[in-house]
Amino acid sequence: MQPGLELAVGNVSARTGKGMHTTSHFEIHRLARGGYLGDTPGVREFGIWGVSKEKLAGFFRDFAPFRAGCRFATCTHSHEPDCAVKDAVEGGDVSRERYESYRRILETVSDERSMKRSG
């Protein structure tokens, strides 16, 4: 990510194909181009909790001017017909890269309704 951070790097397990622990405590590093990198022991992935598929788009401010133009009020901007956000992507008004990032996150979000049934 940034030359000079000098973070400990370990081997990848031949058995699991995943990295092996090298960090024993949390470290945060300021990045030269802005932002931070958190090096955490044993954490492979972070997820989103408490956000439904229908509400995720609200966290993408660049979608806001288009969301009201969708045919369905509960549009997730992924598969529904007449989606103004998808149209904005096709028209170049929303970055395709940003939209694809949204889609990848959307795939990981648990359906809030199923969380309530199982919780």
C-alpha positions in Angstrom: 0.0 0.0 0.0 2.8 2.4 0.9 6.5 1.8 0.7 8.3 2.3 4.0 5.7 1.1 6.4 7.9 -1.9 7.3 5.0 -4.1 8.4 5.7 -7.6 9.4 4.8 -10.1 6.6 4.5 -13.8 7.2 4.1 -16.8 5.0 0.9 -18.0 3.4 -0.3 -21.4 4.6 0.0 -24.0 1.9 -2.9 -25.9 3.6 -5.4 -23.0 3.8 -4.1 -20.5 1.3 -4.5 -17.8 4.0 -1.9 -15.6 5.7 -0.4 -16.7 9.0 -0.3 -14.4 12.1 2.6 -11.9 12.3 0.9 -9.2 14.4 0.5 -9.5 18.1 -1.1 -6.1 18.8 -3.1 -3.5 17.0 -1.1 -0.8 15.2 -2.4 2.1 13.2 -0.4 3.7 10.5 -1.0 7.1 8.8 -0.9 6.9 5.0 0.9 9.6 3.0 -2.0 10.1 0.6 -4.6 10.3 3.4 -6.3 7.8 5.6 -5.0 5.2 7.9 -4.1 1.5 7.9 -5.0 -0.6 10.9 -2.9 -3.7 11.3 -4.9 -6.1 13.5 -3.9 -9.5 14.9 -6.1 -12.3 13.7 -8.7 -10.2 11.8 -9.1 -11.2 8.2 -12.2 -9.4 7.3 -14.5 -6.6 8.5 -18.2 -6.5 7.7 -21.3 -4.3 8.0 -23.7 -4.8 10.8 -27.2 -3.3 11.2 -27.6 -2.1 7.6 -30.2 -3.6 5.4 -29.8 -4.1 1.6 -32.5 -1.5 1.1 -30.6 1.1 3.2 -27.1 0.5 2.0 -27.4 2.9 -1.0 -28.0 5.7 1.5 -24.4 5.5 2.4 -23.3 6.2 -1.2 -23.9 10.0 -1.4 -23.2 10.0 -5.2 -26.3 7.9 -5.7 -28.6 10.4 -3.8 -29.6 12.5 -6.8 -30.9 9.4 -8.7 -32.4 7.1 -6.0 -35.8 8.8 -6.1 -36.1 8.1 -9.8 -36.2 4.3 -9.3 -39.4 2.5 -10.2 -39.5 0.7 -6.8 -39.1 2.5 -3.4 -37.2 -0.6 -2.1 -34.8 -0.7 -5.1 -31.4 -2.1 -4.2 -30.0 -0.9 -7.5 -28.7 -4.4 -8.4 -31.3 -6.3 -10.4 -34.5 -4.3 -10.5 -35.9 -2.9 -13.7 -36.2 0.9 -14.3 -33.4 1.7 -11.8 -32.3 5.3 -12.0 -29.0 4.6 -10.3 -28.0 1.9 -12.8 -29.1 4.3 -15.6 -26.8 7.0 -14.0 -23.9 4.5 -14.1 -24.6 3.7 -17.8 -24.8 7.4 -18.6 -21.6 8.3 -16.8 -23.2 10.3 -14.0 -22.0 7.8 -11.4 -18.6 6.2 -11.5 -18.7 2.5 -12.6 -15.9 1.7 -10.1 -17.9 3.2 -7.3 -21.1 1.3 -8.4 -19.1 -2.0 -8.5 -17.8 -1.3 -5.0 -21.4 -0.9 -3.9 -22.4 -4.1 -5.5 -19.6 -6.1 -3.8 -20.6 -4.7 -0.4 -24.3 -5.4 -1.2 -23.5 -9.1 -1.7 -22.1 -9.3 1.8 -25.0 -7.6 3.6 -27.4 -9.9 5.5 -31.0 -9.4 4.9 -32.4 -7.5 7.9 -35.6 -9.4 7.8 -33.9 -12.8 8.1 -31.7 -11.4 10.9 -34.9 -10.5 12.8 -36.4 -13.9 12.3 -33.3 -15.8 13.4 -32.3 -13.4 16.2 
